[in-house]
Amino acid sequence: MTTKTTAQGTALPLNTILDGDCIEVMNSLPAGSVDLIFADPPYNLQLKGELHRPDNSKVDAVDDHWDQFSSFKAYDEFTNAWLTAARRLLKPNGAIWVIGSYHNVFRMGAELQNQGFWILNDVVWRKSNPMPNFRGKRLTNAHETLIWASKSEESKPTFNYEALKALNEGVQMRSDWVIPICNGGERLKDDNGDKAHPTQKPEALLHRVLIGTTNPGDVVLDPFFGTGTTGAVAKMLGREFIGIEREETYRKVAQARIDKIRKFDKEALMTTASKRAEPRVPFGQLVERGMLRPGEMLINSRGQMAKVRADGTLISGEARGSIHQVGASLENAPSCNGWTYWHFKTEGKMVPIDVLRQQIRAEMR
């Protein structure tokens, strides 16, 4: 176990699986100490009787005691209590992910909004290998829903847009994720060869969540730790984790799993940075430093030219203003990214002025 002292002087038990009721344990931790919460609470499936396949073999369904509630009212009270405890732990710019099925996700969504969380996205996790509907009385339940919400409307949660885009082969990440359920070697088994946990989540799902909405060193809390998928992926990705799990059997499996995990090296932990996170470089700074001189001509892709002025503005005919304003005026468009629109000539080649901006940014790192 490692600890981190909070601003209030309280030690935060990092990289630890805490034993106990999640609400009581969360209430014992220091407020405003967690960057992200990933919560996979009981679904309250309300299963009645055994479920069998066509060959009469029994389906290993979720019928554990921890998923059983006496009524919707009891489940709502539980949801209210653990979300209240969770919100207290989040930093002002913290965020939460909750995951559920049609049995409970709508109730959680309503409670999130009631408590002041600000919903950012709902994500459909489409299972590429879902369990069939053996009774043939409903559609095959092939997805679960995740809700991503910030602590409040004013929060500015981490969102690594460029990293998720890179993860998706350069295409903007969508809110429908096709990921298989746990099977094969990833599915943890107990001493009898049975599933160690009936709802173990795939590491690919947590990898996407943590890459997209946390940074190395962030503290990630999972109040329903189970067999430790959140902790395993957090350790690999250089995030700190806190797990809460009241079932001793699950804690043992999770700890053994996490002990085997190797943290990625520093270089491997680096992800594509968001362009918005890059230091701001005014165009005028290029002029001040002599990278572009007053009177020098910039050119666009259509051969139109603009003259650089001493104060970092441009002039092209009647158009005057910033690199963005003059570009927009020439294109008769509401806006323009002047950094990629304008080029300068060097050694017989046309080079975008953004190359000069990147040179300055490299010096700032």
Secondary structure by P-SEA (a helix, b strand, c coil): cbbbbccccccccccccccccaaaaaaacccccccbbbbbcccccccccccccccccccccccccccccccaaaaaaaaaaaaaaaaaacccccbbbbbbccccaaaaaaaaaaabbbbcbbbbbcccccccccccccccccbbbbbbbccccccccccaaaaaaaaacccccccbbbbbccccccccccccccccccccccaaaaaaaaaccccccbbbbbccccccaaaaaaaaacccbbbbbccaaaaaaaaaaaaaccccccccccccccccccccccaaaaaaaccccccbbbbccccbbbbbccccccccccccccaaaaaaaaaccccccccccbbbbcccbbbbaaaaaaaaaaaac
